[in-house]
């Protein structure tokens, strides 16, 4: 049995709010609760004039209440994070108990955590982490002894029977237009008659509310499931519509894991031909969470032409390979700029991503230009207008055709035969 936010909230009603009167919940001191499997994180409002002794007392009682709730429910508890924040939401003091995410699976049952609290954190959670490369080495090993390749996170990931293809769109660095590519790939596939979902997995910097023009739309929950927004022919869900749009999302690994899990598993996607996942930039824990949680058809890496972007894109491509995810190919975004005079300008250079794809021995999926229309349509939340003709339409249509082709090749390599339906 897993703990829930409701269970933690009830438990904290019995903790006195030192310096504020009443209990943590009734006095409004409890500002946030996050639960992800065996990890719990809470944020408490620091009372005015609170002394270090007051904070230590509240920390101790909060920890005891959470551990007691876990024991009562027979739930495993690996880690507790208690943060004190000011009125602006800034974290002033942090206490951590138990093992960090990468070590927790080796720890004991609920109530067996060690560690100590304090500003900046201490105890077991300060142990060194284990890099994912050691978990996902795909090089052949020990053929003479009959051993096979080392397992990857994708090896045990479950499939989603209602979704035929799941495609991740990632990048080694931010600012290369990854979300723009993911969005227009989804819209273009939908325009070809496919049932498409688009998940904003960029937990820290969601941009789909703007790119899709979600505006005043509010999320709806039916029977415990989030109902996706249906716009531009695409079902979509984003963390940007579930949190305060003006607040920074300062989340630790377990909290980001929980948010991604909620978007993926608690959204009523229905039957889909494609689910496109827009990942955060870099090679962090969200990508690992995805690889462990979802069986992917492949990944698309987005890069701009200049060398600094290529360096990071190489890391992203190799990350997908280490996780056991097929790299469908590389897209060169902002490959050139088309001015009002119709001329092409190589602002960032040109062809660098194609050269990088050749060096990595992965497909090159095409070059997408930067145009005034694409910028305006993105700001206006009107991606459908990108398919009204012209250079940007041709670029996206070429990209979509090549992605479809790579998916077919990948399926054949896995022993899946294409089907022909005649009606």
Steps between C-alpha positions, in 0.01 A plus 500: 500500500628847413456811706277776367502877537173476689655260753796731559274804534286323760810397692629858511175625653636361823823700488494832691596808299767639731485879502181513290237335720287199412629215283705510179195459275251718687749785541585496129863408570482194272541638147577190293496122519645273233503120513672283242487129584729476806616864504330784687571872475327780693539876501425701814466875533769630735327689785613856559762516774549124510822393669722211386369309799139555387581373151682197638198420716255529210731293280520223756124488556427512127735213432354296785143559374587388145686190619210413731253530212716269289518239778125517558430431132779247462654715228866507410669835557847563358544875514354813661584856395378784723547853365427832667409781262439872537196692375651520150543123485879508531649200683673621817579174677494134393509178699538162331456155651561163341674401178514704181302380199777290348582325826153457651418170336769334711365633830283331756126522568299793626625658817857374450641823361806669638625855454479837660353836412652840468556791272620379163417140592711224646501135591449207263371719218846652452643171377639497146256413221541220251526622138252345259769403255589208723142376491452525127818386329384344173841370386515122443666324791627151573403328174742217574317420820155525344412831664282754321484877497458679829137591570373849425213691661292436186540127542246478782285801402132411452318571177183710487260278300279790397791693342672358189807726494664714769762744372721714724634831371814607684799730479830535672446867581216748531405761245533282189125485427434151632144583603429660163613183321298275734188713457511521121586132469185421700279743305636378167435135586147590608441677168586172328210334679682348796374512860773693678577599859759756608639486854699792638765308690710815547417506870716802583417726203169404336435698181199322348242728668631782278585296191155335497308811601343330802441841660206497740429127458489322834586135564210263562514183710248221442510182711848589621639549148619823342312571178743617230447827319392444138635780282635506143395137464733387781432376852740674735590524867756725667612566856473867404120478541520324837717749690517875551640629168706771670673281758836335420487120517783431743462126529735230618532169318218310675260789448584526130460122476155524658390783271611313188330182623175688559501651150573165337284265701218716636403664172214343306686470169264246349598316181794671327714431196772727638589654834768768462690586821678836522788441743692757703844584362804310617556145622336507842271281706179576305636312199595207725152503655346490152723213388405294804129580480413489129596272211606742227502456123790742468641846565563809288797722590475872421809710434595834349793528256765650727766289667400574861152357433644196324717413799196481727287324237760222479457444873121488458523245218737280698275530805207356303721219373620416850143496624413250227294743291537497121616836361274564201719786389619858537317818397691818423272778624560868417712369216472835323292817520267608221470878500217717371703536181475125441873447539653234722745599771716243681493675837627199695686336215344214308536124475665442837225272629507292181875451539446404863236243402743344252768485766260324741372272222138603560252630239473869414131590502521840336565871543234739630543872424427791728235728354301799619180301448617210716593739779165679481295178481686364803439814705134503392448134590395418143721216369241403237602813308846347449342257253349762270781474244847635445848398612403425861218269389731311264757461777250361750339266246843362410583453867174315565547268202852410610391435859224269373754321282743452788221364720420240234867401471530474878190281517642269232831471688303393806327232295168682464349473154312795350131443435287605203136580556265505199154646544 
